[in-house]
Amino acid sequence: MAGALDGLTIIEIAGLGPAPFAGMMLADHGARVIRVERAAGGGGLEKDVLARSREFVRIDLKSAAGVAALRELARGADGLIEGFRPGVMERLGVGPEVLIADNPRLVYGRMTGWGQDGPYAPLAGHDINYIALAGNLHGYGRAGDKPTPPINAVGDFGGGGMMMAFGMLAGILSARRTGRGQVIDCAMVDGAALLAAMTWSFRAQGSWRDERGVNLLDGGAACYDSYETADGHFVSIGSLEPQFFALLKGKTGLADDADFAANMDPRLWPAQREKLTALFRGRTRAQWCALMEGTDICFAPVLSMADAPGHPHNAARGTFIEADGVLQPAPAPRFSLTPAAPPRMAGGASEG
């Protein structure tokens, strides 16, 4: 199983978070990804899911021999990904001007939080800061409470690594058509802002209040929320459309309740939430699953990382797999003609 990206060669300069995630996505689908590790240090890669399915080489980029070794690697590559602050690669002597001069078709991916320019460009930051500046973090959390970061999924991985993987493939397609490589400036603040495109549409249409926890999809609507069950677990419902909301009312015995006459009327949401909260606490999660799974209510149990792999749907699809004893998400998306090979965990790095 060669994978959809068989034939691509990507150089990945070792780093943290979003750049390795991009490298993982490309490697998952068949690209040859050569990860350049520091000449000394590192380790712990055997259980690092983001480092799976790579080749590894150790290169000292602070030495002339190391610079020469990286330049030689890049001459035969389709792309390179790095995640340093702006100017670091140039100071090492392996910036885009140098490497694209060596290989005019090279796509040079630059993964940063703030981008290659702008007042914040030289500053340190983390996911929480990038999504804060992009306008995303303001909307995450309950009404009347402080913003709650969604771990580091939105900035690092959605707006960062996944955007970089897309940018690299788009750049490589362009280079194959034109013969010219280019620099990809992938900033997490830009990517996080882009992920909120639909919310910006709602705002322009006047259907979104710029507040936390008062809107249809942010926990404001009672029919789109999570609820605690009798055994201390949670379930989720997303009964937005009329036919789905009707099913929810039927299964919960609320079909004739005047407070549930409509699910898009914010005036009814507090009463609906109060009644649904009490109702869901009356049965265990398993009991609610028995009642609601297999229907179009738009229902799912809220599963922990420990529980998710064993759920019948995830098990049937192989959403989670084990590689070298490490449980992890399987490659996605799925290709009918060129399926991804099973991932392999990282081994040792050779000397460059």
C-alpha positions as CSV (number, residue, x, y, z in Angstrom):
1,M,0.0,0.0,0.0
2,A,1.9,3.0,-1.3
3,G,-0.6,5.7,-0.3
4,A,-2.0,8.7,-2.3
5,L,1.2,10.7,-1.8
6,D,3.7,8.0,-2.9
7,G,6.6,9.7,-4.8
8,L,6.6,12.9,-2.7
9,T,9.7,13.7,-0.6
10,I,9.4,16.1,2.3
11,I,12.1,17.4,4.6
12,E,10.8,18.1,8.1
13,I,13.0,20.1,10.5
14,A,12.1,18.6,13.9
15,G,10.0,20.8,16.1
16,L,6.9,20.7,18.3
17,G,3.2,20.5,17.6
18,P,1.9,21.8,14.3
19,A,4.8,21.3,12.0
20,P,5.2,17.6,13.0
21,F,1.4,17.2,12.7
22,A,1.7,18.3,9.0
23,G,4.6,15.9,8.5
24,M,2.5,13.1,10.1
25,M,-0.4,13.8,7.8
26,L,1.8,13.7,4.7
27,A,3.7,10.6,5.9
28,D,0.4,8.8,6.8
29,H,-0.6,9.0,3.1
30,G,2.6,7.8,1.6
31,A,5.0,10.7,1.3
32,R,8.6,10.0,2.2
33,V,9.1,12.4,5.1
34,I,12.7,12.8,6.3
35,R,12.7,14.3,9.8
36,V,15.9,16.2,10.6
37,E,16.7,15.9,14.3
38,R,19.3,17.9,16.2
39,A,22.7,16.4,16.4
40,A,22.3,15.7,20.1
41,G,19.4,15.3,22.5
42,G,15.9,14.4,21.6
43,G,14.5,11.0,22.4
44,G,11.1,9.7,23.5
45,L,9.9,9.4,20.0
46,E,8.9,5.8,20.4
47,K,5.6,6.9,21.8
48,D,5.2,10.2,19.9
49,V,2.2,9.7,17.6
50,L,3.1,12.9,15.7
51,A,6.5,11.4,14.8
52,R,5.1,8.2,13.2
53,S,6.0,6.8,9.8
54,R,9.1,8.9,9.2
55,E,12.7,8.5,8.3
56,F,15.1,10.2,10.8
57,V,18.5,11.8,10.4
58,R,20.6,13.8,12.8
59,I,22.1,16.9,11.4
60,D,24.0,19.7,13.2
61,L,22.7,22.8,11.4
62,K,25.2,24.9,13.4
63,S,28.0,23.3,11.5
64,A,29.1,23.8,7.9
65,A,28.9,20.1,7.3
66,G,25.4,20.0,8.6
67,V,24.3,22.9,6.4
68,A,25.8,21.2,3.4
69,A,24.0,17.9,4.3
70,L,20.6,19.7,4.6
71,R,21.1,21.5,1.3
72,E,21.9,18.2,-0.4
73,L,18.7,16.6,1.0
74,A,16.6,19.5,-0.1
75,R,18.0,19.3,-3.6
76,G,16.1,16.1,-4.0
77,A,13.0,17.0,-2.2
78,D,9.6,18.4,-3.2
79,G,9.1,20.4,0.0
80,L,10.6,21.4,3.4
81,I,8.7,22.2,6.6
82,E,10.2,24.2,9.4
83,G,8.6,25.8,12.5
84,F,11.2,28.3,13.8
85,R,10.7,32.0,14.5
86,P,11.2,34.2,11.4
87,G,14.9,34.6,10.5
88,V,16.2,31.5,12.4
89,M,16.7,29.4,9.2
90,E,18.3,32.3,7.4
91,R,20.8,32.7,10.2
92,L,21.7,29.0,9.9
93,G,22.3,29.5,6.2
94,V,19.4,27.3,5.0
95,G,16.7,29.9,4.5
96,P,14.3,29.7,1.5
97,E,16.5,31.9,-0.8
98,V,19.3,29.5,-0.5
99,L,17.4,26.2,-0.7
100,I,15.1,27.4,-3.6
101,A,18.2,28.6,-5.5
102,D,19.5,25.0,-5.1
103,N,16.2,23.5,-6.1
104,P,13.9,25.9,-7.9
105,R,10.9,23.5,-7.5
106,L,11.2,23.3,-3.8
107,V,8.1,24.4,-1.7
108,Y,9.4,25.8,1.6
109,G,6.8,25.7,4.4
110,R,7.2,28.0,7.3
111,M,5.0,27.2,10.3
112,T,4.7,29.9,12.9
113,G,2.1,31.3,15.3
114,W,2.1,34.9,14.2
115,G,3.4,34.7,10.7
116,Q,6.5,35.9,8.9
117,D,5.6,39.6,9.3
118,G,3.5,41.9,11.5
119,P,4.2,43.4,14.9
120,Y,3.9,40.1,16.7
121,A,6.0,38.1,14.2
122,P,9.3,37.9,16.3
123,L,7.5,37.1,19.6
124,A,6.9,33.9,21.5
125,G,3.4,32.5,21.8
126,H,1.3,29.4,22.2
127,D,-2.0,28.1,20.8
128,I,-4.1,30.0,23.4
129,N,-2.5,33.3,22.3
130,Y,-3.0,32.7,18.6
131,I,-6.6,31.8,18.9
132,A,-7.1,34.8,21.3
133,L,-5.8,37.2,18.7
134,A,-7.8,35.6,15.9
135,G,-11.1,36.2,17.7
136,N,-11.8,32.5,18.3
137,L,-11.0,32.2,22.0
138,H,-13.5,34.9,22.9
139,G,-16.3,32.6,21.8
140,Y,-15.3,29.4,23.7
141,G,-16.9,28.9,27.0
142,R,-20.1,29.2,29.0
143,A,-22.2,32.4,29.2
144,G,-21.0,34.6,32.0
145,D,-17.8,32.6,32.4
146,K,-14.2,33.3,31.2
147,P,-13.0,32.0,27.8
148,T,-12.1,28.3,27.9
149,P,-9.3,27.0,25.5
150,P,-10.3,23.9,23.5
151,I,-7.0,22.3,24.5
152,N,-4.7,23.1,21.5
153,A,-6.8,21.8,18.7
154,V,-7.8,25.0,17.0
155,G,-4.5,26.9,16.7
156,D,-1.8,24.2,16.6
157,F,-3.5,21.5,14.7
158,G,-6.6,22.8,12.8
159,G,-5.3,26.3,12.0
160,G,-1.6,25.2,12.0
161,G,-0.6,21.7,11.0
162,M,-3.6,20.8,8.9
163,M,-3.4,24.2,7.1
164,M,0.3,23.6,6.5
165,A,-0.3,20.1,5.0
166,F,-2.9,21.7,2.6
167,G,-0.5,24.5,1.7
168,M,2.4,22.1,1.0
169,L,0.3,20.0,-1.3
170,A,-1.1,23.1,-3.1
171,G,2.4,24.5,-3.5
172,I,3.7,21.2,-4.8
173,L,0.9,20.9,-7.4
174,S,1.7,24.5,-8.5
175,A,5.4,23.7,-8.7
176,R,4.8,20.6,-10.8
177,R,2.7,22.7,-13.2
178,T,5.0,25.8,-13.3
179,G,8.4,24.4,-12.4
180,R,8.6,27.1,-9.7
181,G,8.6,26.5,-5.9
182,Q,7.6,29.1,-3.4
183,V,7.4,29.9,0.3
184,I,4.3,29.0,2.3
185,D,3.7,31.4,5.2
186,C,1.5,29.4,7.5
187,A,0.5,31.3,10.6
188,M,-1.7,29.8,13.2
189,V,-3.5,33.1,13.9
190,D,-4.5,33.2,10.2
191,G,-5.6,29.5,10.1
192,A,-7.6,29.8,13.3
193,A,-9.4,32.9,11.9
194,L,-10.2,30.9,8.7
195,L,-11.6,28.0,10.7
196,A,-14.3,30.4,12.0
197,A,-15.4,31.4,8.5
198,M,-19.0,30.1,9.0
199,T,-19.3,32.0,12.3
200,W,-18.2,35.1,10.5
201,S,-21.0,34.4,8.0
202,F,-23.5,34.1,10.9
203,R,-22.2,37.4,12.3
204,A,-22.6,39.2,8.9
205,Q,-26.1,37.8,8.6
206,G,-27.1,39.1,12.1
207,S,-27.6,35.6,13.6
208,W,-24.6,35.5,15.8
209,R,-24.0,37.6,19.0
210,D,-20.4,38.2,19.8
211,E,-20.8,36.7,23.3
212,R,-20.0,33.4,24.8
213,G,-22.6,30.7,25.3
214,V,-25.6,32.5,24.0
215,N,-25.7,31.3,20.4
216,L,-27.0,28.3,18.5
217,L,-23.8,26.3,18.3
218,D,-21.8,27.5,21.4
219,G,-23.9,25.9,24.1
220,G,-26.5,28.6,24.2
221,A,-29.3,26.5,22.6
222,A,-30.6,23.8,24.9
223,C,-31.0,21.4,21.9
224,Y,-27.3,21.6,21.1
225,D,-25.4,20.8,24.3
226,S,-24.1,18.1,26.6
227,Y,-25.9,16.8,29.6
228,E,-24.9,14.9,32.7
229,T,-26.4,11.5,33.3
230,A,-27.2,9.6,36.5
231,D,-23.9,7.9,36.6
232,G,-21.8,11.1,36.3
233,H,-21.1,10.7,32.5
234,F,-22.3,13.0,29.8
235,V,-24.2,12.7,26.5
236,S,-24.5,15.1,23.6
237,I,-27.5,16.2,21.6
238,G,-27.6,18.3,18.4
239,S,-31.3,18.3,17.5
240,L,-31.2,21.4,15.4
241,E,-33.5,20.6,12.5
242,P,-37.3,20.4,13.1
243,Q,-37.5,16.7,12.4
244,F,-34.6,15.9,14.7
245,F,-36.0,18.1,17.4
246,A,-39.4,16.3,17.1
247,L,-37.6,13.0,17.6
248,L,-35.9,14.3,20.7
249,K,-39.2,15.5,22.2
250,G,-40.8,12.1,21.4
251,K,-38.1,10.1,23.0
252,T,-38.1,12.3,26.1
253,G,-41.8,12.6,26.6
254,L,-41.7,16.4,25.9
255,A,-43.7,16.4,22.7
256,D,-46.6,18.3,24.3
257,D,-44.6,20.6,26.6
258,A,-45.2,24.2,25.7
259,D,-41.6,25.1,26.5
260,F,-40.6,22.9,23.6
261,A,-42.8,24.4,21.0
262,A,-39.7,25.6,19.1
263,N,-36.0,25.1,19.4
264,M,-34.8,28.2,17.6
265,D,-36.4,30.7,20.0
266,P,-33.8,31.9,22.5
267,R,-36.5,32.9,24.9
268,L,-37.3,29.2,25.5
269,W,-33.8,28.0,25.9
270,P,-33.5,28.5,29.7
271,A,-36.6,26.5,30.4
272,Q,-35.7,23.8,27.9
273,R,-32.2,23.5,29.5
274,E,-33.6,23.2,33.0
275,K,-36.0,20.4,32.0
276,L,-33.5,18.6,29.9
277,T,-30.9,18.8,32.6
278,A,-33.2,17.2,35.1
279,L,-34.4,14.6,32.6
280,F,-30.9,13.4,31.5
281,R,-29.9,13.1,35.1
282,G,-32.6,10.5,35.6
283,R,-30.9,7.8,33.6
284,T,-27.4,6.4,33.1
285,R,-25.4,7.1,30.0
286,A,-25.9,3.5,28.9
287,Q,-29.7,3.8,29.3
288,W,-29.7,6.9,27.2
289,C,-27.6,5.2,24.6
290,A,-30.0,2.3,24.5
291,L,-32.9,4.8,23.9
292,M,-31.3,7.2,21.5
293,E,-28.5,5.5,19.6
294,G,-29.7,4.3,16.2
295,T,-32.0,7.3,15.8
296,D,-31.8,10.6,14.0
297,I,-32.0,12.7,17.2
298,C,-28.3,13.6,16.6
299,F,-27.1,12.0,19.7
300,A,-23.8,10.5,20.9
301,P,-22.3,9.7,24.3
302,V,-19.5,11.9,25.4
303,L,-16.6,9.5,25.5
304,S,-13.2,9.8,27.2
305,M,-10.0,8.9,25.4
306,A,-10.1,5.6,27.4
307,D,-13.6,4.9,26.1
308,A,-13.6,6.1,22.5
309,P,-11.6,3.3,20.9
310,G,-13.9,0.7,22.2
311,H,-17.2,2.2,21.0
312,P,-18.8,-0.1,18.4
313,H,-18.9,2.6,15.7
314,N,-15.2,3.5,16.2
315,A,-14.3,-0.2,16.4
316,A,-16.1,-1.1,13.2
317,R,-14.4,1.7,11.3
318,G,-11.0,1.2,12.8
319,T,-10.9,4.9,13.9
320,F,-8.2,4.0,16.4
321,I,-5.4,1.6,15.9
322,E,-2.4,0.3,17.8
323,A,1.1,0.6,16.4
324,D,4.1,-0.9,18.2
325,G,2.0,-1.0,21.4
326,V,0.8,2.7,21.2
327,L,-2.9,3.3,20.8
328,Q,-3.6,6.2,18.5
329,P,-5.9,7.7,15.9
330,A,-5.7,6.0,12.5
331,P,-4.7,8.0,9.4
332,A,-7.5,10.1,7.9
333,P,-9.2,10.7,5.5
334,R,-9.6,7.4,3.7
335,F,-8.8,6.7,0.1
336,S,-10.6,4.0,-1.9
337,L,-7.8,3.4,-4.4
338,T,-4.7,4.3,-2.4
339,P,-5.3,3.5,1.3
340,A,-2.8,4.6,3.9
341,A,-0.4,2.0,5.1
342,P,-0.5,1.1,8.8
343,P,1.5,3.7,10.8
344,R,4.9,2.7,12.3
345,M,6.3,4.3,15.4
346,A,9.6,6.1,15.3
347,G,12.9,4.4,15.7
348,G,16.4,5.8,16.1
349,A,17.9,8.5,13.9
350,S,20.9,8.0,11.7
351,E,23.7,10.6,11.6
352,G,23.6,13.0,8.7
